[in-house]
């Protein structure tokens, strides 16, 4: 059962959080517009497209800075309550400090639920529209290109290219192999390959095909050769920030597909997958820390509390970036990397709670 105090705290919590979202939305639009106004004007981007871009830009930036919003919101309204001696009155009325934190958990739970759904399903769709706009009007190159890559396209089939041009859909020093156990049954070497998007086939030039069996080997040369492989140009290129475009269902399917093909560098995709769950749960940890810090009246009032809040939330974001970098560049588990900040800040929250609840 929620009493009047619970409803009062939850109302202040959520209204302050929403106010911060609206205020920062206006600030972020002005900053981003100032940065991109020259591109908009030089490329004559329609006003409707610009408005649509910012509508998709806001969910991305707000979700990115979510820890700051939740922390500042809690500290801001709790500090105001402390300065008005409302918290003293609540505790003097017989409510324990632990019981007073219940509405903070409820408010954090509401925000966590909304952000969980948004992170997994809504924000990836808005990111897709935002990135498509940037590819069309702002970026000079749509795709990134990797050289000297190997790929497994089935349990027994492998391809290699020394280079791939996504614009012309042309590759050089192409190699295709069928391997069964330790035996290379077939190997295709071509100086050049290009993909026919209409017929969905690969055109190979200056081709040498080596067949191998228990009876012996055979080498055949072709000036040109047409083959159909279980791979398309979309599998050879990676859109910028591709992981941010996918819903969690699509992300899981992509990870499974790439794992079956033998791709090894999937840490960024696992981090994105786990981050979508870990980030919302930080609402509980940061809410408790913020409530404990701001519940005491101090000289300097809300300003001191806000300064502490911004510093702690900045440390949280830095720690998240630091741990994920270790996962991408090092051997740290992606799952552990995204949860390390929550785990460490949970210990901090417990320590602060014990100190301030006395």
VMD Tcl script that draws the C-alpha trace (Angstrom):
set ca {
  {0.00 0.00 0.00}
  {1.26 3.45 -0.89}
  {0.66 6.26 1.58}
  {0.67 9.99 0.86}
  {4.42 10.28 1.46}
  {5.13 7.47 -1.03}
  {2.96 9.10 -3.68}
  {4.54 12.49 -2.99}
  {8.08 11.15 -3.43}
  {7.20 9.12 -6.55}
  {5.45 12.13 -8.09}
  {8.46 14.37 -7.43}
  {10.85 11.69 -8.67}
  {9.12 11.10 -11.99}
  {8.19 14.75 -12.65}
  {11.78 15.90 -12.03}
  {13.11 13.13 -14.26}
  {10.72 14.08 -17.09}
  {11.58 17.77 -16.66}
  {15.29 16.98 -17.03}
  {14.59 14.95 -20.17}
  {12.65 17.82 -21.75}
  {15.21 20.44 -20.75}
  {18.16 18.45 -22.01}
  {16.29 17.56 -25.21}
  {16.09 21.25 -26.09}
  {19.78 21.77 -25.23}
  {20.96 18.74 -27.21}
  {18.94 19.77 -30.29}
  {20.46 23.26 -30.22}
  {24.01 21.87 -29.85}
  {23.58 19.26 -32.58}
  {21.87 21.72 -34.93}
  {24.72 24.22 -34.46}
  {27.23 21.51 -35.33}
  {25.39 20.29 -38.45}
  {23.72 23.47 -39.77}
  {26.36 23.95 -42.48}
  {25.80 20.43 -43.81}
  {22.04 20.91 -43.77}
  {22.32 24.15 -45.75}
  {25.01 23.02 -48.21}
  {23.15 19.79 -49.05}
  {19.72 21.48 -49.01}
  {18.18 19.01 -46.61}
  {14.36 19.42 -46.47}
  {12.97 20.83 -43.21}
  {10.75 17.80 -42.78}
  {13.76 15.48 -42.97}
  {15.63 17.57 -40.39}
  {12.70 17.42 -37.96}
  {12.41 13.67 -38.52}
  {16.15 13.32 -37.85}
  {15.95 15.12 -34.50}
  {12.90 13.07 -33.50}
  {15.08 9.97 -33.93}
  {18.18 11.62 -32.49}
  {16.64 12.39 -29.08}
  {15.98 8.78 -27.92}
  {19.61 7.90 -28.69}
  {21.20 10.77 -26.77}
  {18.77 10.56 -23.84}
  {19.35 6.81 -23.39}
  {23.10 7.39 -23.59}
  {23.05 9.91 -20.72}
  {20.39 8.10 -18.71}
  {22.61 7.67 -15.59}
  {23.10 11.43 -15.32}
  {19.36 12.13 -15.57}
  {18.33 9.58 -12.97}
  {21.02 10.66 -10.52}
  {20.48 14.39 -10.89}
  {16.70 13.97 -10.67}
  {16.93 12.08 -7.37}
  {19.46 14.48 -5.87}
  {17.59 17.57 -7.04}
  {14.20 16.85 -5.52}
  {15.58 15.02 -2.45}
  {17.87 17.96 -1.68}
  {14.91 20.33 -1.91}
  {13.02 18.12 0.53}
  {16.00 18.14 2.91}
  {16.36 21.93 2.76}
  {12.67 22.31 3.61}
  {13.15 19.90 6.55}
  {10.57 17.57 4.99}
  {12.81 14.53 5.42}
  {13.34 15.37 9.10}
  {9.56 15.56 9.50}
  {9.09 12.21 7.72}
  {11.64 10.44 9.92}
  {10.37 12.15 13.08}
  {6.89 10.80 12.30}
  {8.15 7.26 12.89}
  {9.08 6.20 9.35}
  {12.48 4.54 9.13}
  {15.05 5.63 6.56}
  {14.83 2.17 4.96}
  {11.04 2.52 4.62}
  {11.47 5.99 3.14}
  {13.54 4.52 0.32}
  {10.64 2.33 -0.88}
  {9.12 4.98 -3.22}
  {12.58 5.56 -4.67}
  {12.69 1.87 -5.61}
  {9.22 2.11 -7.13}
  {10.13 5.20 -9.15}
  {13.37 3.57 -10.30}
  {11.41 0.44 -11.23}
  {9.02 2.42 -13.44}
  {11.88 4.17 -15.24}
  {13.85 0.92 -15.52}
  {10.89 -0.89 -17.13}
  {10.32 1.88 -19.68}
  {14.02 2.05 -20.59}
  {14.30 -1.74 -20.85}
  {11.55 -1.84 -23.45}
  {12.97 1.20 -25.26}
  {16.53 -0.17 -25.32}
  {15.52 -3.54 -26.75}
  {12.87 -2.52 -29.27}
  {12.24 1.23 -29.71}
  {15.65 2.93 -29.72}
  {17.19 0.51 -32.28}
  {14.44 1.49 -34.75}
  {14.97 5.21 -34.17}
  {18.73 4.65 -34.45}
  {18.21 3.01 -37.83}
  {16.33 6.05 -39.15}
  {18.89 8.43 -37.63}
  {21.86 6.59 -39.12}
  {20.20 6.32 -42.55}
  {19.75 10.09 -42.52}
  {23.39 10.61 -41.56}
  {24.55 8.22 -44.30}
  {22.49 10.08 -46.87}
  {23.25 13.68 -45.92}
  {26.23 13.84 -43.54}
  {28.70 10.99 -44.05}
  {30.96 10.82 -47.06}
  {31.19 7.04 -47.03}
  {28.31 4.75 -46.16}
  {30.23 1.60 -45.41}
  {33.38 0.55 -43.68}
  {35.72 -1.80 -45.54}
  {37.96 -4.54 -44.21}
  {40.92 -6.06 -46.06}
  {42.28 -9.61 -45.84}
  {39.26 -11.20 -44.25}
  {38.22 -14.82 -43.91}
  {34.65 -16.01 -43.52}
  {33.00 -19.37 -43.04}
  {29.76 -19.49 -45.05}
  {28.77 -23.04 -44.06}
  {30.23 -25.80 -41.87}
  {32.56 -26.90 -44.70}
  {32.83 -23.79 -46.90}
  {35.21 -20.85 -46.49}
  {35.99 -17.72 -48.52}
  {38.84 -15.24 -48.48}
  {39.40 -11.86 -50.15}
  {42.42 -9.61 -49.97}
  {40.19 -6.55 -50.54}
  {36.56 -5.66 -51.17}
  {35.10 -2.48 -52.66}
  {31.50 -2.08 -51.45}
  {30.66 0.69 -53.94}
  {31.52 -1.33 -57.06}
  {30.84 -4.70 -55.39}
  {34.23 -5.93 -56.58}
  {36.79 -8.04 -54.77}
  {40.36 -9.06 -55.52}
  {42.38 -12.22 -54.84}
  {39.30 -14.29 -54.15}
  {39.55 -17.76 -52.67}
  {36.86 -20.35 -51.98}
  {37.47 -23.69 -50.24}
  {35.50 -26.80 -49.38}
  {37.17 -28.61 -46.47}
  {36.10 -31.98 -45.09}
  {38.15 -32.99 -42.10}
  {41.75 -32.30 -43.12}
  {41.08 -32.68 -46.85}
  {40.60 -29.65 -49.14}
  {38.14 -31.14 -51.64}
  {37.85 -28.03 -53.79}
  {39.72 -24.75 -53.98}
  {38.81 -21.85 -56.27}
  {41.30 -19.02 -56.84}
  {40.35 -15.90 -58.82}
  {42.18 -12.65 -59.48}
  {38.92 -10.71 -59.39}
  {35.28 -11.25 -58.47}
  {32.16 -9.14 -58.72}
  {28.58 -9.70 -57.63}
  {25.61 -9.58 -60.02}
  {22.80 -8.13 -57.91}
  {20.14 -9.02 -60.50}
  {21.03 -12.68 -61.03}
  {22.44 -12.98 -57.51}
  {25.59 -14.72 -58.65}
  {29.34 -14.24 -58.48}
  {31.34 -13.57 -61.63}
  {34.97 -14.73 -61.31}
  {37.87 -13.76 -63.59}
  {41.13 -15.63 -64.26}
  {40.06 -18.62 -62.25}
  {41.97 -21.73 -61.20}
  {39.91 -24.56 -59.73}
  {41.68 -27.36 -57.90}
  {39.78 -30.59 -57.27}
  {41.14 -33.06 -54.76}
  {40.00 -36.59 -54.00}
  {41.49 -39.83 -52.82}
  {42.23 -40.65 -56.46}
  {44.35 -37.55 -56.99}
  {44.25 -33.88 -57.89}
  {43.02 -31.96 -60.91}
  {43.67 -28.30 -61.77}
  {41.41 -26.48 -64.23}
  {41.83 -22.94 -65.57}
  {38.88 -20.74 -66.61}
  {39.04 -17.30 -68.16}
  {35.77 -16.56 -66.39}
  {33.45 -18.54 -64.19}
  {30.00 -18.01 -62.72}
  {29.26 -19.41 -59.27}
  {26.55 -19.04 -56.66}
  {27.76 -18.95 -53.05}
  {25.90 -18.61 -49.78}
  {27.20 -15.08 -49.29}
  {26.16 -11.62 -50.53}
  {27.83 -8.17 -50.44}
  {25.76 -7.35 -47.35}
  {27.67 -10.08 -45.53}
  {31.00 -8.58 -46.55}
  {30.38 -5.03 -45.41}
  {29.46 -3.56 -42.09}
  {27.28 -0.52 -41.84}
  {28.45 2.13 -39.43}
  {27.17 1.40 -35.95}
  {25.35 -1.66 -37.33}
  {24.71 -3.02 -33.85}
  {22.72 0.06 -32.87}
  {20.27 -0.49 -35.74}
  {19.14 -3.93 -34.62}
  {16.44 -4.82 -32.15}
  {17.55 -7.41 -29.63}
  {15.82 -10.16 -31.64}
  {17.74 -9.13 -34.76}
  {20.96 -8.77 -32.76}
  {20.66 -12.31 -31.40}
  {20.04 -13.66 -34.91}
  {23.05 -11.75 -36.25}
  {25.35 -13.03 -33.48}
  {24.17 -16.59 -34.10}
  {24.73 -16.27 -37.85}
  {28.21 -14.79 -37.46}
  {29.16 -17.40 -34.86}
  {28.17 -20.19 -37.27}
  {30.36 -18.53 -39.91}
  {33.33 -18.55 -37.58}
  {33.51 -14.81 -36.90}
  {35.60 -14.13 -33.81}
  {35.39 -10.38 -33.22}
  {31.83 -10.13 -31.90}
  {32.59 -8.47 -28.56}
  {30.99 -5.17 -29.58}
  {27.74 -6.94 -30.45}
  {27.66 -8.87 -27.17}
  {28.38 -5.64 -25.28}
  {25.50 -3.88 -27.04}
  {23.20 -6.80 -26.24}
  {24.08 -6.93 -22.54}
  {24.26 -3.14 -22.15}
  {20.60 -2.79 -23.08}
  {19.68 -4.67 -19.91}
  {22.44 -3.53 -17.58}
  {21.98 0.22 -18.14}
  {18.32 0.40 -17.02}
  {19.08 -1.51 -13.82}
  {21.52 1.19 -12.82}
  {18.41 3.23 -11.95}
  {18.05 1.29 -8.68}
  {21.68 1.69 -7.63}
  {21.97 5.37 -8.55}
  {18.61 6.20 -6.96}
  {19.69 4.80 -3.61}
  {23.05 6.58 -3.72}
  {21.40 9.86 -4.69}
  {18.70 9.59 -2.03}
  {21.23 8.88 0.71}
  {23.59 11.70 -0.27}
  {20.88 14.35 -0.71}
  {18.78 13.40 2.33}
  {20.93 15.45 4.71}
  {20.86 19.22 4.84}
  {24.33 20.62 4.22}
  {25.86 24.07 3.95}
  {25.65 25.08 0.31}
  {22.27 23.43 -0.19}
  {21.31 21.74 -3.46}
  {24.39 23.06 -5.26}
  {26.74 20.82 -3.30}
  {24.48 17.82 -3.78}
  {24.19 18.43 -7.53}
  {27.96 18.79 -7.88}
  {28.47 15.47 -6.09}
  {25.74 13.88 -8.21}
  {27.25 15.01 -11.50}
  {30.67 13.80 -10.43}
  {29.44 10.34 -9.41}
  {27.31 9.90 -12.54}
  {30.28 10.97 -14.69}
  {32.43 8.35 -12.92}
  {29.74 5.74 -13.64}
  {29.72 6.56 -17.38}
  {33.53 6.63 -17.49}
  {33.70 3.25 -15.75}
  {31.23 1.81 -18.26}
  {33.35 3.03 -21.19}
  {36.55 1.84 -19.53}
  {35.29 -1.69 -18.86}
  {33.76 -2.11 -22.32}
  {37.04 -1.03 -23.91}
  {38.79 -3.85 -22.04}
  {36.20 -6.27 -23.37}
  {36.66 -5.10 -26.98}
  {40.45 -4.78 -26.96}
  {41.28 -7.35 -24.32}
  {39.97 -10.61 -22.92}
  {37.38 -9.32 -20.45}
  {33.97 -10.99 -20.75}
  {31.41 -8.65 -22.42}
  {28.76 -9.69 -19.88}
  {31.04 -8.86 -16.97}
  {32.20 -5.64 -18.62}
  {28.72 -4.08 -18.80}
  {27.77 -5.18 -15.29}
  {31.00 -4.12 -13.53}
  {29.80 -0.50 -12.95}
  {26.51 -1.75 -11.46}
  {28.30 -4.25 -9.24}
  {30.86 -1.76 -7.94}
  {28.27 0.97 -7.44}
  {26.05 -1.52 -5.60}
  {28.80 -1.90 -2.99}
  {29.10 1.89 -2.86}
  {25.32 2.21 -2.44}
  {25.37 -0.32 0.43}
  {28.24 1.53 2.16}
  {26.52 4.93 1.80}
  {23.19 3.50 2.96}
  {24.76 2.07 6.09}
  {26.42 5.39 6.81}
  {23.40 7.64 6.20}
  {20.72 5.39 7.70}
  {22.13 5.73 11.21}
}
mol new
graphics top color blue
foreach p $ca { graphics top sphere $p radius 0.5 }
foreach p [lrange $ca 0 end-1] q [lrange $ca 1 end] { graphics top cylinder $p $q radius 0.2 }
display resetview
